[in-house]
Amino acid sequence: MRDRRIVQITDHCVLQPVLTTTTALAEFSALLAGEARIALDTEFLRERTYRAQLCLVQLSGSAAAACIDPLALADLTPLAALLAAPGITKVMHASRQDLEVLLPVVGLTRPVFDTQIAAGLTGLPAQVGYAELVRRKLGKDLPKSHTRTDWSRRPLSPEQIEYALDDVRYLLPLAQLLEEELARLGRLEWLGEELAALGDARALSVEPDEAWLRIRGLRDLDPARARLARALGAWRERNAVEHDRPRGWILEDTVLREIVMQVPRTLELLGQLPDMPPGLVRRRGAELLACVEAAQVSDPPPALPARARPDPAKTLLVKKLSTLSQAIATELNLVPEVLATRRELEQLADGRRDGAVLTGWRRAILGERLLAAL
Protein backbone atom coordinates (compact mmCIF):
# COMPACT_ATOMS: atom_id res chain seq x y z
CA MET A 1 0.00 0.00 0.00
CA ARG A 2 1.41 3.35 -0.95
CA ASP A 3 2.18 5.95 1.70
CA ARG A 4 -0.86 8.24 2.04
CA ARG A 5 1.57 11.14 2.47
CA ILE A 6 2.54 10.73 -1.20
CA VAL A 7 -0.11 11.72 -3.71
CA GLN A 8 -0.68 10.53 -7.23
CA ILE A 9 0.35 13.27 -9.62
CA THR A 10 -3.15 13.38 -11.10
CA ASP A 11 -4.96 13.65 -7.75
CA HIS A 12 -6.62 16.92 -6.77
CA CYS A 13 -8.11 15.80 -3.44
CA VAL A 14 -5.00 15.10 -1.40
CA LEU A 15 -4.54 13.56 2.05
CA GLN A 16 -1.53 14.54 4.17
CA PRO A 17 0.95 14.88 1.28
CA VAL A 18 3.56 16.49 3.57
CA LEU A 19 6.58 14.42 4.62
CA THR A 20 7.64 15.17 8.18
CA THR A 21 9.81 12.17 9.14
CA THR A 22 13.20 11.02 7.92
CA THR A 23 11.74 7.58 7.16
CA ALA A 24 9.05 9.03 4.91
CA LEU A 25 11.59 11.28 3.21
CA ALA A 26 13.95 8.37 2.60
CA GLU A 27 11.13 6.26 1.13
CA PHE A 28 10.01 9.02 -1.20
CA SER A 29 13.58 9.84 -2.23
CA ALA A 30 14.12 6.17 -3.08
CA LEU A 31 10.92 6.25 -5.14
CA LEU A 32 12.27 9.16 -7.20
CA ALA A 33 15.84 7.84 -7.43
CA GLY A 34 15.00 5.85 -10.55
CA GLU A 35 13.61 8.84 -12.44
CA ALA A 36 15.51 10.60 -15.22
CA ARG A 37 13.83 13.88 -14.30
CA ILE A 38 12.09 15.21 -11.22
CA ALA A 39 10.29 18.51 -10.72
CA LEU A 40 11.48 20.74 -7.87
CA ASP A 41 10.30 23.95 -6.22
CA THR A 42 10.63 25.59 -2.81
CA GLU A 43 8.76 27.97 -0.55
CA PHE A 44 10.80 30.22 1.74
CA LEU A 45 10.83 33.40 3.81
CA ARG A 46 13.62 35.95 3.95
CA GLU A 47 12.07 39.18 5.27
CA ARG A 48 13.77 39.18 8.69
CA THR A 49 16.90 37.15 8.03
CA TYR A 50 19.99 37.18 5.83
CA ARG A 51 19.62 33.51 5.04
CA ALA A 52 16.26 32.63 3.60
CA GLN A 53 14.31 30.20 5.78
CA LEU A 54 13.50 27.10 3.75
CA CYS A 55 9.89 26.31 4.64
CA LEU A 56 8.78 23.71 2.09
CA VAL A 57 10.27 21.63 -0.72
CA GLN A 58 7.96 20.29 -3.41
CA LEU A 59 9.05 17.31 -5.51
CA SER A 60 7.32 15.46 -8.30
CA GLY A 61 8.24 12.45 -10.39
CA SER A 62 6.40 10.88 -13.28
CA ALA A 63 3.83 9.23 -11.01
CA ALA A 64 3.95 10.82 -7.56
CA ALA A 65 4.42 14.16 -5.84
CA ALA A 66 4.96 15.28 -2.26
CA CYS A 67 5.85 18.24 -0.09
CA ILE A 68 8.80 17.92 2.29
CA ASP A 69 8.67 19.89 5.54
CA PRO A 70 12.24 20.99 6.39
CA LEU A 71 10.95 22.71 9.53
CA ALA A 72 9.97 19.32 10.95
CA LEU A 73 13.01 17.39 9.72
CA ALA A 74 16.39 17.52 11.43
CA ASP A 75 18.02 15.28 8.83
CA LEU A 76 17.64 16.12 5.14
CA THR A 77 20.38 13.74 3.96
CA PRO A 78 18.08 11.73 1.64
CA LEU A 79 16.94 14.96 -0.02
CA ALA A 80 20.51 16.22 -0.40
CA ALA A 81 21.56 12.98 -2.07
CA LEU A 82 18.60 13.12 -4.45
CA LEU A 83 19.19 16.74 -5.47
CA ALA A 84 22.90 16.14 -6.08
CA ALA A 85 22.42 12.91 -8.06
CA PRO A 86 24.14 13.50 -11.42
CA GLY A 87 21.86 11.11 -13.28
CA ILE A 88 18.65 12.93 -12.32
CA THR A 89 17.81 16.27 -13.91
CA LYS A 90 16.00 18.63 -11.56
CA VAL A 91 13.35 20.59 -13.51
CA MET A 92 12.67 24.03 -12.02
CA HIS A 93 11.26 27.40 -13.05
CA ALA A 94 13.25 30.60 -12.43
CA SER A 95 15.58 28.46 -10.40
CA ARG A 96 18.27 30.85 -9.18
CA GLN A 97 16.59 31.95 -5.92
CA ASP A 98 15.58 28.37 -5.11
CA LEU A 99 19.14 27.18 -5.72
CA GLU A 100 20.48 29.95 -3.45
CA VAL A 101 18.10 28.90 -0.68
CA LEU A 102 18.84 25.19 -1.05
CA LEU A 103 22.64 25.58 -1.22
CA PRO A 104 23.37 26.11 2.52
CA VAL A 105 20.77 23.51 3.55
CA VAL A 106 21.37 20.54 1.25
CA GLY A 107 24.28 21.64 -0.95
CA LEU A 108 24.42 22.29 -4.67
CA THR A 109 21.47 21.09 -6.74
CA ARG A 110 22.47 19.82 -10.19
CA PRO A 111 21.96 19.22 -13.01
CA VAL A 112 19.06 21.64 -13.52
CA PHE A 113 16.62 22.23 -16.38
CA ASP A 114 15.13 25.71 -15.99
CA THR A 115 11.84 26.09 -17.85
CA GLN A 116 12.03 29.91 -17.73
CA ILE A 117 15.42 29.90 -19.46
CA ALA A 118 14.21 27.34 -21.99
CA ALA A 119 11.05 29.33 -22.68
CA GLY A 120 13.08 32.48 -23.36
CA LEU A 121 15.09 30.64 -26.01
CA THR A 122 11.86 29.65 -27.80
CA GLY A 123 10.78 33.28 -28.16
CA LEU A 124 8.77 33.87 -24.99
CA PRO A 125 9.58 36.79 -22.65
CA ALA A 126 12.84 36.33 -20.73
CA GLN A 127 11.06 36.57 -17.34
CA VAL A 128 7.89 34.65 -18.20
CA GLY A 129 6.21 33.44 -15.03
CA TYR A 130 5.37 29.84 -14.25
CA ALA A 131 1.59 30.33 -14.24
CA GLU A 132 1.73 32.19 -17.55
CA LEU A 133 3.89 29.47 -19.09
CA VAL A 134 1.49 26.78 -17.90
CA ARG A 135 -1.40 28.75 -19.39
CA ARG A 136 0.34 29.26 -22.73
CA LYS A 137 1.73 25.77 -23.16
CA LEU A 138 -0.74 23.54 -21.34
CA GLY A 139 -3.93 25.61 -21.39
CA LYS A 140 -4.41 25.47 -17.61
CA ASP A 141 -5.11 28.42 -15.33
CA LEU A 142 -3.44 28.16 -11.93
CA PRO A 143 -4.93 29.83 -8.83
CA LYS A 144 -3.11 32.79 -7.29
CA SER A 145 -4.78 32.71 -3.88
CA HIS A 146 -1.66 31.80 -1.86
CA THR A 147 1.02 33.91 -3.50
CA ARG A 148 1.56 35.80 -0.21
CA THR A 149 1.26 32.86 2.16
CA ASP A 150 3.47 32.69 5.25
CA TRP A 151 4.89 29.25 4.54
CA SER A 152 6.52 29.01 7.98
CA ARG A 153 3.16 28.70 9.74
CA ARG A 154 1.83 25.28 10.61
CA PRO A 155 -0.36 23.45 10.01
CA LEU A 156 -0.67 23.99 6.26
CA SER A 157 -4.19 23.84 4.93
CA PRO A 158 -5.21 21.40 2.17
CA GLU A 159 -5.60 24.41 -0.13
CA GLN A 160 -2.06 25.58 0.60
CA ILE A 161 -0.68 22.11 -0.03
CA GLU A 162 -2.56 21.81 -3.30
CA TYR A 163 -1.28 25.23 -4.35
CA ALA A 164 2.29 24.21 -3.51
CA LEU A 165 1.98 20.94 -5.43
CA ASP A 166 0.71 22.83 -8.48
CA ASP A 167 4.15 24.47 -8.62
CA VAL A 168 5.70 21.11 -9.56
CA ARG A 169 2.73 19.29 -11.07
CA TYR A 170 3.28 20.71 -14.57
CA LEU A 171 7.05 21.18 -14.72
CA LEU A 172 7.86 17.83 -16.33
CA PRO A 173 5.43 18.18 -19.25
CA LEU A 174 6.57 21.79 -19.72
CA ALA A 175 10.19 20.70 -19.92
CA GLN A 176 9.37 18.06 -22.50
CA LEU A 177 7.42 20.50 -24.69
CA LEU A 178 10.12 23.16 -24.47
CA GLU A 179 12.92 20.72 -25.18
CA GLU A 180 11.08 19.40 -28.25
CA GLU A 181 10.55 22.94 -29.51
CA LEU A 182 14.20 23.88 -28.98
CA ALA A 183 15.25 20.71 -30.80
CA ARG A 184 13.13 21.73 -33.80
CA LEU A 185 14.73 25.19 -33.69
CA GLY A 186 18.24 23.77 -33.38
CA ARG A 187 18.82 25.57 -30.06
CA LEU A 188 19.51 22.75 -27.63
CA GLU A 189 23.18 23.70 -27.60
CA TRP A 190 22.19 27.24 -26.54
CA LEU A 191 20.14 25.80 -23.71
CA GLY A 192 23.00 23.59 -22.59
CA GLU A 193 25.30 26.60 -22.27
CA GLU A 194 22.70 28.57 -20.29
CA LEU A 195 21.99 25.70 -17.90
CA ALA A 196 25.66 24.95 -17.31
CA ALA A 197 26.02 28.29 -15.54
CA LEU A 198 23.52 27.13 -12.89
CA GLY A 199 26.02 24.53 -11.68
CA ASP A 200 28.47 27.15 -10.41
CA ALA A 201 28.09 27.43 -6.63
CA ARG A 202 30.13 30.65 -6.62
CA ALA A 203 27.36 32.43 -8.52
CA LEU A 204 24.84 31.48 -5.81
CA SER A 205 26.57 33.27 -2.93
CA VAL A 206 28.12 36.67 -2.30
CA GLU A 207 31.79 37.18 -1.49
CA PRO A 208 32.00 40.02 1.08
CA ASP A 209 34.72 41.87 -0.84
CA GLU A 210 32.52 41.86 -3.96
CA ALA A 211 29.25 42.78 -2.23
CA TRP A 212 29.58 46.51 -3.04
CA LEU A 213 29.32 45.75 -6.75
CA ARG A 214 25.64 44.89 -6.24
CA ILE A 215 24.79 48.32 -4.81
CA ARG A 216 23.29 50.88 -7.19
CA GLY A 217 24.83 54.31 -7.48
CA LEU A 218 28.45 53.36 -6.91
CA ARG A 219 29.68 53.47 -10.48
CA ASP A 220 32.58 55.60 -11.73
CA LEU A 221 34.08 56.20 -8.27
CA ASP A 222 37.58 57.53 -7.76
CA PRO A 223 39.99 54.82 -6.49
CA ALA A 224 39.83 55.95 -2.85
CA ARG A 225 36.04 55.97 -2.73
CA ALA A 226 35.97 52.59 -4.49
CA ARG A 227 38.15 51.21 -1.66
CA LEU A 228 35.74 52.71 0.87
CA ALA A 229 32.71 51.24 -0.93
CA ARG A 230 34.39 47.83 -0.96
CA ALA A 231 35.25 48.08 2.77
CA LEU A 232 31.73 49.14 3.76
CA GLY A 233 30.09 46.51 1.56
CA ALA A 234 32.28 43.79 3.07
CA TRP A 235 31.65 45.04 6.62
CA ARG A 236 27.90 45.01 6.06
CA GLU A 237 27.93 41.58 4.38
CA ARG A 238 29.93 39.96 7.19
CA ASN A 239 27.72 41.49 9.86
CA ALA A 240 24.56 40.42 8.03
CA VAL A 241 25.87 36.87 7.86
CA GLU A 242 27.04 36.83 11.48
CA HIS A 243 23.76 38.15 12.88
CA ASP A 244 21.54 36.54 10.21
CA ARG A 245 19.79 39.82 9.43
CA PRO A 246 18.92 41.48 6.10
CA ARG A 247 21.66 43.73 4.74
CA GLY A 248 19.39 46.77 4.99
CA TRP A 249 18.90 46.14 8.71
CA ILE A 250 22.66 46.45 9.16
CA LEU A 251 23.15 49.47 6.90
CA GLU A 252 20.78 50.86 4.28
CA ASP A 253 22.08 51.26 0.74
CA THR A 254 21.25 54.98 0.82
CA VAL A 255 23.29 55.52 3.99
CA LEU A 256 26.19 53.45 2.68
CA ARG A 257 26.28 55.61 -0.46
CA GLU A 258 26.27 58.78 1.64
CA ILE A 259 29.26 57.57 3.64
CA VAL A 260 31.11 56.83 0.40
CA MET A 261 30.32 60.22 -1.08
CA GLN A 262 30.71 62.42 2.02
CA VAL A 263 33.55 60.49 3.76
CA PRO A 264 32.70 61.50 7.35
CA ARG A 265 35.63 61.22 9.78
CA THR A 266 33.94 61.84 13.12
CA LEU A 267 30.91 60.43 14.90
CA GLU A 268 29.30 63.87 14.73
CA LEU A 269 29.64 64.08 10.95
CA LEU A 270 28.53 60.46 10.62
CA GLY A 271 25.37 61.22 12.57
CA GLN A 272 24.57 64.19 10.33
CA LEU A 273 24.26 62.07 7.20
CA PRO A 274 20.73 61.85 5.76
CA ASP A 275 18.75 58.83 7.01
CA MET A 276 21.54 57.75 9.38
CA PRO A 277 19.90 56.06 12.41
CA PRO A 278 21.25 57.58 15.66
CA GLY A 279 21.33 54.15 17.26
CA LEU A 280 23.62 52.86 14.53
CA VAL A 281 26.08 55.67 15.21
CA ARG A 282 26.10 54.80 18.92
CA ARG A 283 26.48 51.07 18.41
CA ARG A 284 28.61 50.74 15.30
CA GLY A 285 29.89 54.22 14.51
CA ALA A 286 33.47 53.37 15.46
CA GLU A 287 33.44 50.40 13.09
CA LEU A 288 32.13 52.54 10.22
CA LEU A 289 34.82 55.16 10.84
CA ALA A 290 37.41 52.39 10.86
CA CYS A 291 36.29 51.48 7.34
CA VAL A 292 36.76 55.11 6.32
CA GLU A 293 40.24 55.18 7.82
CA ALA A 294 41.23 51.86 6.24
CA ALA A 295 40.24 53.14 2.79
CA GLN A 296 42.88 55.91 3.12
CA VAL A 297 40.73 58.56 1.49
CA SER A 298 42.55 61.89 1.33
CA ASP A 299 41.41 64.75 3.57
CA PRO A 300 39.66 66.58 2.02
CA PRO A 301 38.44 63.77 -0.24
CA PRO A 302 38.65 64.03 -4.02
CA ALA A 303 36.00 66.20 -5.60
CA LEU A 304 32.91 64.31 -6.66
CA PRO A 305 32.69 64.02 -10.44
CA ALA A 306 30.20 66.33 -12.04
CA ARG A 307 27.14 64.63 -13.40
CA ALA A 308 28.23 63.65 -16.87
CA ARG A 309 26.15 64.92 -19.71
CA PRO A 310 25.01 62.27 -22.15
CA ASP A 311 27.67 61.69 -24.75
CA PRO A 312 25.94 62.19 -28.14
CA ALA A 313 28.39 59.88 -29.86
CA LYS A 314 27.86 57.10 -27.33
CA THR A 315 24.10 57.58 -27.44
CA LEU A 316 24.12 57.13 -31.20
CA LEU A 317 26.40 54.12 -30.92
CA VAL A 318 24.20 52.40 -28.33
CA LYS A 319 21.17 53.12 -30.52
CA LYS A 320 22.96 51.56 -33.48
CA LEU A 321 23.87 48.46 -31.48
CA SER A 322 20.34 48.22 -30.10
CA THR A 323 18.82 48.46 -33.57
CA LEU A 324 21.07 45.68 -34.81
CA SER A 325 20.32 43.52 -31.76
CA GLN A 326 16.59 44.00 -32.22
CA ALA A 327 16.82 43.13 -35.91
CA ILE A 328 18.66 39.89 -35.16
CA ALA A 329 16.18 39.06 -32.39
CA THR A 330 13.33 39.57 -34.86
CA GLU A 331 15.04 37.24 -37.34
CA LEU A 332 15.25 34.58 -34.65
CA ASN A 333 11.80 35.30 -33.15
CA LEU A 334 13.39 36.10 -29.80
CA VAL A 335 12.75 38.84 -27.26
CA PRO A 336 15.75 41.23 -27.63
CA GLU A 337 16.63 41.04 -23.92
CA VAL A 338 17.32 37.31 -24.30
CA LEU A 339 20.16 38.21 -26.65
CA ALA A 340 21.51 41.32 -24.91
CA THR A 341 20.32 43.82 -22.32
CA ARG A 342 20.70 47.55 -22.83
CA ARG A 343 23.28 47.62 -20.04
CA GLU A 344 25.39 45.06 -21.91
CA LEU A 345 25.18 47.13 -25.09
CA GLU A 346 26.24 50.25 -23.16
CA GLN A 347 29.23 48.39 -21.74
CA LEU A 348 30.14 47.26 -25.24
CA ALA A 349 29.99 50.85 -26.45
CA ASP A 350 32.25 51.83 -23.53
CA GLY A 351 34.89 49.42 -24.78
CA ARG A 352 34.30 46.49 -22.44
CA ARG A 353 34.69 43.08 -24.00
CA ASP A 354 33.83 40.78 -21.08
CA GLY A 355 30.04 40.68 -21.36
CA ALA A 356 27.83 37.66 -22.00
CA VAL A 357 27.08 38.88 -25.51
CA LEU A 358 30.69 38.07 -26.50
CA THR A 359 30.69 34.53 -25.10
CA GLY A 360 29.24 31.22 -26.19
CA TRP A 361 26.36 31.02 -28.61
CA ARG A 362 25.55 34.74 -28.26
CA ARG A 363 28.92 35.71 -29.71
CA ALA A 364 28.29 33.65 -32.84
CA ILE A 365 24.71 34.86 -33.25
CA LEU A 366 25.08 38.51 -32.25
CA GLY A 367 28.43 39.43 -30.72
CA GLU A 368 30.54 39.25 -33.87
CA ARG A 369 28.06 41.43 -35.76
CA LEU A 370 28.06 43.96 -32.93
CA LEU A 371 31.84 44.10 -32.99
CA ALA A 372 31.76 44.63 -36.74
CA ALA A 373 29.29 47.47 -36.23
CA LEU A 374 31.67 49.10 -33.78
C-alpha positions in Angstrom: 0.0 0.0 0.0 1.4 3.3 -0.9 2.2 6.0 1.7 -0.9 8.2 2.0 1.6 11.1 2.5 2.5 10.7 -1.2 -0.1 11.7 -3.7 -0.7 10.5 -7.2 0.3 13.3 -9.6 -3.2 13.4 -11.1 -5.0 13.7 -7.7 -6.6 16.9 -6.8 -8.1 15.8 -3.4 -5.0 15.1 -1.4 -4.5 13.6 2.1 -1.5 14.5 4.2 0.9 14.9 1.3 3.6 16.5 3.6 6.6 14.4 4.6 7.6 15.2 8.2 9.8 12.2 9.1 13.2 11.0 7.9 11.7 7.6 7.2 9.1 9.0 4.9 11.6 11.3 3.2 13.9 8.4 2.6 11.1 6.3 1.1 10.0 9.0 -1.2 13.6 9.8 -2.2 14.1 6.2 -3.1 10.9 6.2 -5.1 12.3 9.2 -7.2 15.8 7.8 -7.4 15.0 5.8 -10.5 13.6 8.8 -12.4 15.5 10.6 -15.2 13.8 13.9 -14.3 12.1 15.2 -11.2 10.3 18.5 -10.7 11.5 20.7 -7.9 10.3 23.9 -6.2 10.6 25.6 -2.8 8.8 28.0 -0.5 10.8 30.2 1.7 10.8 33.4 3.8 13.6 35.9 4.0 12.1 39.2 5.3 13.8 39.2 8.7 16.9 37.2 8.0 20.0 37.2 5.8 19.6 33.5 5.0 16.3 32.6 3.6 14.3 30.2 5.8 13.5 27.1 3.7 9.9 26.3 4.6 8.8 23.7 2.1 10.3 21.6 -0.7 8.0 20.3 -3.4 9.1 17.3 -5.5 7.3 15.5 -8.3 8.2 12.5 -10.4 6.4 10.9 -13.3 3.8 9.2 -11.0 3.9 10.8 -7.6 4.4 14.2 -5.8 5.0 15.3 -2.3 5.9 18.2 -0.1 8.8 17.9 2.3 8.7 19.9 5.5 12.2 21.0 6.4 10.9 22.7 9.5 10.0 19.3 10.9 13.0 17.4 9.7 16.4 17.5 11.4 18.0 15.3 8.8 17.6 16.1 5.1 20.4 13.7 4.0 18.1 11.7 1.6 16.9 15.0 0.0 20.5 16.2 -0.4 21.6 13.0 -2.1 18.6 13.1 -4.5 19.2 16.7 -5.5 22.9 16.1 -6.1 22.4 12.9 -8.1 24.1 13.5 -11.4 21.9 11.1 -13.3 18.7 12.9 -12.3 17.8 16.3 -13.9 16.0 18.6 -11.6 13.3 20.6 -13.5 12.7 24.0 -12.0 11.3 27.4 -13.1 13.2 30.6 -12.4 15.6 28.5 -10.4 18.3 30.8 -9.2 16.6 31.9 -5.9 15.6 28.4 -5.1 19.1 27.2 -5.7 20.5 29.9 -3.5 18.1 28.9 -0.7 18.8 25.2 -1.0 22.6 25.6 -1.2 23.4 26.1 2.5 20.8 23.5 3.6 21.4 20.5 1.3 24.3 21.6 -0.9 24.4 22.3 -4.7 21.5 21.1 -6.7 22.5 19.8 -10.2 22.0 19.2 -13.0 19.1 21.6 -13.5 16.6 22.2 -16.4 15.1 25.7 -16.0 11.8 26.1 -17.9 12.0 29.9 -17.7 15.4 29.9 -19.5 14.2 27.3 -22.0 11.0 29.3 -22.7 13.1 32.5 -23.4 15.1 30.6 -26.0 11.9 29.7 -27.8 10.8 33.3 -28.2 8.8 33.9 -25.0 9.6 36.8 -22.6 12.8 36.3 -20.7 11.1 36.6 -17.3 7.9 34.6 -18.2 6.2 33.4 -15.0 5.4 29.8 -14.3 1.6 30.3 -14.2 1.7 32.2 -17.6 3.9 29.5 -19.1 1.5 26.8 -17.9 -1.4 28.7 -19.4 0.3 29.3 -22.7 1.7 25.8 -23.2 -0.7 23.5 -21.3 -3.9 25.6 -21.4 -4.4 25.5 -17.6 -5.1 28.4 -15.3 -3.4 28.2 -11.9 -4.9 29.8 -8.8 -3.1 32.8 -7.3 -4.8 32.7 -3.9 -1.7 31.8 -1.9 1.0 33.9 -3.5 1.6 35.8 -0.2 1.3 32.9 2.2 3.5 32.7 5.3 4.9 29.2 4.5 6.5 29.0 8.0 3.2 28.7 9.7 1.8 25.3 10.6 -0.4 23.4 10.0 -0.7 24.0 6.3 -4.2 23.8 4.9 -5.2 21.4 2.2 -5.6 24.4 -0.1 -2.1 25.6 0.6 -0.7 22.1 0.0 -2.6 21.8 -3.3 -1.3 25.2 -4.3 2.3 24.2 -3.5 2.0 20.9 -5.4 0.7 22.8 -8.5 4.1 24.5 -8.6 5.7 21.1 -9.6 2.7 19.3 -11.1 3.3 20.7 -14.6 7.0 21.2 -14.7 7.9 17.8 -16.3 5.4 18.2 -19.3 6.6 21.8 -19.7 10.2 20.7 -19.9 9.4 18.1 -22.5 7.4 20.5 -24.7 10.1 23.2 -24.5 12.9 20.7 -25.2 11.1 19.4 -28.2 10.5 22.9 -29.5 14.2 23.9 -29.0 15.3 20.7 -30.8 13.1 21.7 -33.8 14.7 25.2 -33.7 18.2 23.8 -33.4 18.8 25.6 -30.1 19.5 22.7 -27.6 23.2 23.7 -27.6 22.2 27.2 -26.5 20.1 25.8 -23.7 23.0 23.6 -22.6 25.3 26.6 -22.3 22.7 28.6 -20.3 22.0 25.7 -17.9 25.7 24.9 -17.3 26.0 28.3 -15.5 23.5 27.1 -12.9 26.0 24.5 -11.7 28.5 27.2 -10.4 28.1 27.4 -6.6 30.1 30.7 -6.6 27.4 32.4 -8.5 24.8 31.5 -5.8 26.6 33.3 -2.9 28.1 36.7 -2.3 31.8 37.2 -1.5 32.0 40.0 1.1 34.7 41.9 -0.8 32.5 41.9 -4.0 29.2 42.8 -2.2 29.6 46.5 -3.0 29.3 45.7 -6.8 25.6 44.9 -6.2 24.8 48.3 -4.8 23.3 50.9 -7.2 24.8 54.3 -7.5 28.5 53.4 -6.9 29.7 53.5 -10.5 32.6 55.6 -11.7 34.1 56.2 -8.3 37.6 57.5 -7.8 40.0 54.8 -6.5 39.8 55.9 -2.8 36.0 56.0 -2.7 36.0 52.6 -4.5 38.2 51.2 -1.7 35.7 52.7 0.9 32.7 51.2 -0.9 34.4 47.8 -1.0 35.2 48.1 2.8 31.7 49.1 3.8 30.1 46.5 1.6 32.3 43.8 3.1 31.6 45.0 6.6 27.9 45.0 6.1 27.9 41.6 4.4 29.9 40.0 7.2 27.7 41.5 9.9 24.6 40.4 8.0 25.9 36.9 7.9 27.0 36.8 11.5 23.8 38.2 12.9 21.5 36.5 10.2 19.8 39.8 9.4 18.9 41.5 6.1 21.7 43.7 4.7 19.4 46.8 5.0 18.9 46.1 8.7 22.7 46.4 9.2 23.2 49.5 6.9 20.8 50.9 4.3 22.1 51.3 0.7 21.3 55.0 0.8 23.3 55.5 4.0 26.2 53.5 2.7 26.3 55.6 -0.5 26.3 58.8 1.6 29.3 57.6 3.6 31.1 56.8 0.4 30.3 60.2 -1.1 30.7 62.4 2.0 33.6 60.5 3.8 32.7 61.5 7.4 35.6 61.2 9.8 33.9 61.8 13.1 30.9 60.4 14.9 29.3 63.9 14.7 29.6 64.1 11.0 28.5 60.5 10.6 25.4 61.2 12.6 24.6 64.2 10.3 24.3 62.1 7.2 20.7 61.8 5.8 18.7 58.8 7.0 21.5 57.8 9.4 19.9 56.1 12.4 21.3 57.6 15.7 21.3 54.2 17.3 23.6 52.9 14.5 26.1 55.7 15.2 26.1 54.8 18.9 26.5 51.1 18.4 28.6 50.7 15.3 29.9 54.2 14.5 33.5 53.4 15.5 33.4 50.4 13.1 32.1 52.5 10.2 34.8 55.2 10.8 37.4 52.4 10.9 36.3 51.5 7.3 36.8 55.1 6.3 40.2 55.2 7.8 41.2 51.9 6.2 40.2 53.1 2.8 42.9 55.9 3.1 40.7 58.6 1.5 42.5 61.9 1.3 41.4 64.8 3.6 39.7 66.6 2.0 38.4 63.8 -0.2 38.6 64.0 -4.0 36.0 66.2 -5.6 32.9 64.3 -6.7 32.7 64.0 -10.4 30.2 66.3 -12.0 27.1 64.6 -13.4 28.2 63.6 -16.9 26.2 64.9 -19.7 25.0 62.3 -22.2 27.7 61.7 -24.8 25.9 62.2 -28.1 28.4 59.9 -29.9 27.9 57.1 -27.3 24.1 57.6 -27.4 24.1 57.1 -31.2 26.4 54.1 -30.9 24.2 52.4 -28.3 21.2 53.1 -30.5 23.0 51.6 -33.5 23.9 48.5 -31.5 20.3 48.2 -30.1 18.8 48.5 -33.6 21.1 45.7 -34.8 20.3 43.5 -31.8 16.6 44.0 -32.2 16.8 43.1 -35.9 18.7 39.9 -35.2 16.2 39.1 -32.4 13.3 39.6 -34.9 15.0 37.2 -37.3 15.2 34.6 -34.7 11.8 35.3 -33.2 13.4 36.1 -29.8 12.7 38.8 -27.3 15.7 41.2 -27.6 16.6 41.0 -23.9 17.3 37.3 -24.3 20.2 38.2 -26.6 21.5 41.3 -24.9 20.3 43.8 -22.3 20.7 47.6 -22.8 23.3 47.6 -20.0 25.4 45.1 -21.9 25.2 47.1 -25.1 26.2 50.3 -23.2 29.2 48.4 -21.7 30.1 47.3 -25.2 30.0 50.9 -26.5 32.3 51.8 -23.5 34.9 49.4 -24.8 34.3 46.5 -22.4 34.7 43.1 -24.0 33.8 40.8 -21.1 30.0 40.7 -21.4 27.8 37.7 -22.0 27.1 38.9 -25.5 30.7 38.1 -26.5 30.7 34.5 -25.1 29.2 31.2 -26.2 26.4 31.0 -28.6 25.6 34.7 -28.3 28.9 35.7 -29.7 28.3 33.6 -32.8 24.7 34.9 -33.2 25.1 38.5 -32.3 28.4 39.4 -30.7 30.5 39.3 -33.9 28.1 41.4 -35.8 28.1 44.0 -32.9 31.8 44.1 -33.0 31.8 44.6 -36.7 29.3 47.5 -36.2 31.7 49.1 -33.8 
